[in-house]
Amino acid sequence: MSNEPHPGVHDGDATDPSQSDDLVERLQAELEQLRAHSLVERADLENQRKRLERDVRNACRFANKQLLGDLLPVMDGMEAALATADATDPLRDGVVLTLRELNRVAENNGLVEIAPGAGDAFNPDHHQAMSIVDVEGVAPGAVAQTFQKGYLLNEQLLRPAMVAVARSE
């Protein structure tokens, strides 16, 4: 056996220090790139997790949107029946109780009624002007009459209130 070193194998004293320094610098730069990439990936995952949480939260908040929207004409019909029903009609009490329970369930699911009264400020975000009328005792541009209640679902407009607005001078 020979005592000569194998080709490519260097003695500890025979290594070029500039090559070692270059290797260390390259490895440190690569390590920094990997750290930066890891931070970016972690931030992307965190953002995706937050987006998914927000989407699930919104899906839960608005899961009943279609159902509650479909119930609005039923509620309108019950209110119209009560407005025209004779006070002595025995069915009136049942309709009152049913409507009260329906309103309670709707409110528990985030539904809020928009029912502006005469003289209330017209809000184009929540009201739809159906007509402009001449009316005494109501400020110009204010709600003069409400034809149909509107509703918000978890602070999002589900249906605007249909109103008549007092004519501006």
C-alpha positions, 0 to 999 in steps of 0.5 A: 500500500502506498502512503500517497493521498488519493486524488481529490483528497486534500490534506488539512494544511493543503486546502486553499483558504479562499476556496473554503471562504467562498464555499462558506459564503455560498452556503450562508447565502443559500441558507439565507435564501432558504430562510427567506423562502420559508418565511414567505411560505409560512406567511402565505399559509397563514394568509390562506388560513385566515382567508378560509376562516373568514370564508367559513365565517361568512358562509355561516353568517349568510347560510340562511340568506335564501331561506330568509329572503323567501320568507319575507313575502310570507311575513309581508302577507301575515302583516297585511292580513293583520292590518285588514283583519277584524279585531274580533276575528278569532284567527287574528291571535293565532296570526299575531303569535305566528308572526311574532315567532317568525320574527323572533327566529328571523332576528336570531338569524341576523335579520333586522327590519328597516321600517322608516317612518314619515319624516325619517331621513331618506337613506339610498343605501337602505331605501328605494324611492318608488315615488315623489309626493307632495306632502305637508309636515314632512321635510323635503327629501325625507321619507313620506310613506313606507310601502314595504319594509326592508331588511338587513341580514347581518348588516348586509342589505337583503331587501330595501324598504320601498318608500315615497319621498317628499318632494324637494322645493 
